[in-house]
Amino acid sequence: MSLTKQDLYEIVNNNGYNSDGVKFEIADALATPDTPQVLGQIYTEVLQELIQMQAIGQRLIQTIRHDDIVGESTSFKWFGAGNIPNVERAENGEYPEFTITAGKTATIRAQFLQRGLTIKISQENIKYSRWDLIRAHIMQAGLALLRAKEALIFSVFEGAGAIVFDNNDPMNGGIGGNQPVQSIKGRGTGRDRYGNKNGSLTYEDYVDMVAAMIANGYNPNVLLVHPLCLPIFQKDPILRHIGMINGNPEAFLNDSGRTTNAYKNGTVDTWRRQQRKANGNSQTLTDSEVNLLSTTQPNMPSFHPLAGMTVIVSSLVPFDVATKTTSLILIDTNASAILNEQTPLTVDSWEEYSREIQVVRIKESYSVDVIDEGRGIAVAKNIPLVANEIFNDPQVVLNDLTP
């Protein structure tokens, strides 16, 4: 009995059963002509669909295929935002021709990496037709390759982006020794509750990162952070203050007690009543009220740097376990990096008769390269997992009112 590709697709995804409820043995399927090759195609498609759903980093960069490139590397030009072409047309003349080779610093050199894994399927798994177990093994290997690619993408972001803050910057009080200056703004300007500098990022530092990217001609729309770094934003006093005055009740209850106008009649008493409710000393919030508070969104003005910003949390963002420091990466997804793909993810297999095992190989070849020398990426490096705790609320003093 010959099996079509659709039949094999159903069998692979239903633990060996087809649409009629008939179970096929793996040994019988492998004995069918062309079945091993078709199975490789099916597992390739299933893996590609799975990776497409799970991938984060690949959605933040562009993909260019180089199917016909023979060799380990290639290079090509790219037009950066800082390069302004001649667009003027003289009278009776022609419009200037646009070419990406006009870029001054936009040469991209792709050094392709050969990556892959092999899976050994024992004769016992074939004998007892463990379709789901084999499929799960292949899927997990594919996800492992995905994690390796995602880690490479985030590593390229961190290593090739414009470094705006770095707490190891030697020229700004860091611990880098005699190394050259590594950042534009030096160390993070955050302070602890006693006023001592702790290297954390403040709201103003975040604005500086956005401004640095805009000055390079790029508009950031994604902020990449490590999961352990995410609470820093909730603890930042200025962001809590912004949430409070923009009508976010949860941010108001989580605020440290600062009101919009401490001298306004009734404000202090209102805060005390809300504080008693939040602390459980009075009537507590119901589950439905807590849910409403948790889903309320602040109303940010359009010119605000946080407006329209997507914060993506990933454990693959660089994190130093020893020093408990991480990086915050701000990117323009339209001009961050390129995934130069020479060989897409493919699955093939063969049999090793001497060892009585079936070998499945998953492989791919690609390179991750930044655009315009990383000007579409802003990085804050070696940031500790502590929040800025000082909020210097400006006080306006009027004097010399004599006309």
DODO-371729 format. One line per 4 residues: number of its first residue (from 1); their letters; for each residue x negated, y negated, z negated of C-alpha. Coordinates in steps of 0.5 Angstrom, whole numbers, plus 500, padded with zeros to 3 digits. Each point is the difference from the previous one (the first is absolute). Layout:
// DODO-371729
NUM) A) X:Y:Z  ... .
// end
This chain:
// DODO-371729
1) MSLT) 500:500:500  497:493:502  501:494:495  501:493:503 .
5) KQDL) 497:494:496  506:498:497  501:507:498  493:500:496 .
9) YEIV) 502:493:498  506:503:496  496:506:498  494:496:497 .
13) NNNG) 505:495:496  505:505:497  495:505:497  500:505:506 .
17) YNSD) 508:500:502  503:497:506  507:497:501  503:507:501 .
21) GVKF) 497:502:493  495:505:503  493:500:496  494:501:504 .
25) EIAD) 494:503:498  493:496:501  497:506:503  505:500:505 .
29) ALAT) 500:493:501  492:500:501  501:506:505  504:496:505 .
33) PDTP) 497:497:506  498:493:499  503:499:493  493:498:496 .
37) QVLG) 500:494:505  507:498:499  499:501:492  494:495:500 .
41) QIYT) 505:495:504  505:501:495  496:499:494  497:494:504 .
45) EVLQ) 507:497:501  502:501:493  494:498:497  500:493:504 .
49) ELIQ) 507:499:498  499:501:492  494:496:501  504:494:503 .
53) MQAI) 505:500:494  494:500:495  495:496:503  499:493:497 .
57) GQRL) 494:497:502  501:502:508  506:496:500  496:494:498 .
61) IQTI) 495:500:506  500:501:507  499:506:504  496:501:506 .
65) RHDD) 499:506:504  494:502:503  501:507:503  495:499:506 .
69) IVGE) 494:498:496  495:505:500  495:499:495  499:498:492 .
73) STSF) 501:493:501  503:494:504  501:493:500  504:494:503 .
77) KWFG) 502:493:499  506:497:496  502:493:499  501:497:493 .
81) AGNI) 504:495:498  494:495:499  499:500:508  504:495:503 .
85) PNVE) 500:501:508  500:495:505  508:499:502  499:494:504 .
89) RAEN) 502:500:508  498:495:504  504:497:505  501:504:506 .
93) GEYP) 496:505:497  501:507:497  501:502:493  494:503:496 .
97) EFTI) 500:507:499  500:503:493  495:506:498  499:502:494 .
101) TAGK) 492:501:502  500:492:498  500:501:493  494:498:497 .
105) TATI) 499:505:494  505:505:502  496:506:502  503:506:497 .
109) RAQF) 496:506:500  503:507:498  496:505:498  505:506:500 .
113) LQRG) 500:505:494  501:507:501  505:503:494  504:506:499 .
117) LTIK) 501:506:495  501:507:501  505:505:497  499:507:499 .
121) ISQE) 506:505:501  499:507:497  503:506:503  504:501:494 .
125) NIKY) 504:493:501  501:502:508  502:507:497  505:498:496 .
129) SRWD) 502:494:505  499:495:495  503:494:505  501:495:494 .
133) LIRA) 494:501:496  496:499:507  503:494:502  500:497:493 .
137) HIMQ) 492:501:500  499:497:507  505:494:498  496:499:494 .
141) AGLA) 493:500:504  503:495:504  502:495:495  493:501:497 .
145) LLRA) 497:498:507  505:494:499  498:498:493  493:500:503 .
149) KEAL) 502:495:506  504:496:495  494:499:495  495:498:506 .
153) IFSV) 505:495:502  500:497:494  493:500:499  499:497:506 .
157) FEGA) 505:494:498  496:499:494  493:501:503  501:496:506 .
161) GAIV) 505:494:498  498:493:498  498:501:492  504:494:497 .
165) FDNN) 499:502:493  494:505:497  499:500:492  493:503:502 .
169) DPMN) 498:494:504  493:498:497  501:493:501  507:499:496 .
173) GGIG) 498:503:494  501:508:502  495:506:499  497:500:507 .
177) GNQP) 493:499:498  496:497:506  505:502:505  502:494:505 .
181) VQSI) 507:497:499  505:504:502  507:496:499  503:494:503 .
185) KGRG) 503:498:493  495:504:495  504:503:494  507:500:498 .
189) TGRD) 502:494:496  505:504:495  499:499:493  502:505:494 .
193) RYGN) 505:497:494  494:497:497  498:496:506  494:504:501 .
197) KNGS) 499:502:508  501:507:501  500:500:508  507:501:501 .
201) LTYE) 504:497:506  504:494:499  506:498:504  495:494:503 .
205) DYVD) 495:506:502  505:503:504  502:494:503  493:499:502 .
209) MVAA) 500:507:503  506:498:504  497:493:502  493:504:502 .
213) MIAN) 504:504:505  504:494:503  494:496:501  497:506:504 .
217) GYNP) 506:500:505  504:506:497  506:500:496  500:506:494 .
221) NVLL) 507:504:499  497:506:496  497:500:493  496:507:499 .
225) VHPL) 500:502:492  498:506:496  506:502:496  496:499:493 .
229) CLPI) 499:492:503  508:499:501  501:498:493  496:494:501 .
233) FQKD) 505:497:504  505:501:495  496:497:494  498:494:504 .
237) PILR) 503:494:496  500:496:506  504:505:504  505:501:494 .
241) HIGM) 501:493:499  502:499:508  504:506:499  504:497:494 .
245) INGN) 501:493:503  502:503:507  506:504:496  497:507:499 .
249) PEAF) 503:502:493  495:506:499  494:495:501  503:495:496 .
253) LNDS) 501:506:494  493:502:501  497:493:500  496:499:494 .
257) GRTT) 505:494:497  498:494:505  506:497:502  501:495:506 .
261) NAYK) 501:494:495  499:501:493  503:494:498  506:501:504 .
265) NGTV) 506:500:495  502:508:499  494:503:503  497:502:494 .
269) DTWR) 506:503:497  502:503:506  493:504:501  500:502:493 .
273) RQQR) 507:503:501  498:504:506  493:502:497  504:503:494 .
277) KANG) 505:504:505  493:502:504  497:503:493  506:503:498 .
281) NSQT) 502:496:494  506:498:502  505:503:506  496:504:505 .
285) LTDS) 500:500:507  504:506:503  498:505:505  503:496:506 .
289) EVNL) 498:493:498  493:503:500  501:503:507  502:493:502 .
293) LSTT) 494:496:497  495:505:503  503:499:507  500:493:500 .
297) QPNM) 495:497:505  497:493:499  502:494:505  493:498:503 .
301) PSFH) 499:494:504  498:501:507  494:497:499  498:504:494 .
305) PLAG) 494:505:502  504:506:496  506:498:505  500:506:505 .
309) MTVI) 494:504:497  501:507:500  496:503:494  498:508:502 .
313) VSSL) 497:504:494  496:506:502  495:504:495  495:500:506 .
317) VPFD) 499:493:499  493:500:498  499:500:492  494:501:496 .
321) VATK) 502:505:494  493:498:496  501:493:500  508:500:500 .
325) TTSL) 499:495:506  504:500:507  501:496:506  506:496:503 .
329) ILID) 500:499:507  504:495:504  501:502:507  504:497:507 .
333) TNAS) 502:507:503  500:497:507  493:499:499  497:504:495 .
337) AILN) 496:506:503  501:505:506  500:508:500  496:502:506 .
341) EQTP) 503:507:501  496:504:504  503:507:499  507:500:496 .
345) LTVD) 502:505:495  500:507:503  501:507:497  497:506:503 .
349) SWEE) 498:507:498  496:507:501  499:506:497  494:503:497 .
353) YSRE) 500:507:501  495:502:496  503:497:493  507:501:502 .
357) IQVV) 502:493:499  504:495:505  496:493:500  504:494:501 .
361) RIKE) 496:493:501  503:493:500  496:495:503  500:493:502 .
365) SYSV) 494:495:502  501:492:499  497:494:497  503:494:496 .
369) DVID) 497:493:502  502:493:498  502:495:504  496:493:501 .
373) EGRG) 495:502:495  505:501:494  503:493:500  507:502:500 .
377) IAVA) 499:504:493  498:496:494  498:504:494  499:499:492 .
381) KNIP) 495:505:498  498:503:493  506:497:497  502:503:493 .
385) LVAN) 506:503:498  502:494:495  505:494:501  498:493:500 .
389) EIFN) 504:498:493  499:492:501  505:496:503  498:493:500 .
393) DPQV) 506:496:501  499:493:503  502:494:495  501:494:503 .
397) VLND) 499:494:496  502:493:502  496:494:497  499:493:502 .
401) LTP) 507:498:502  499:493:500  502:497:506 .
// end
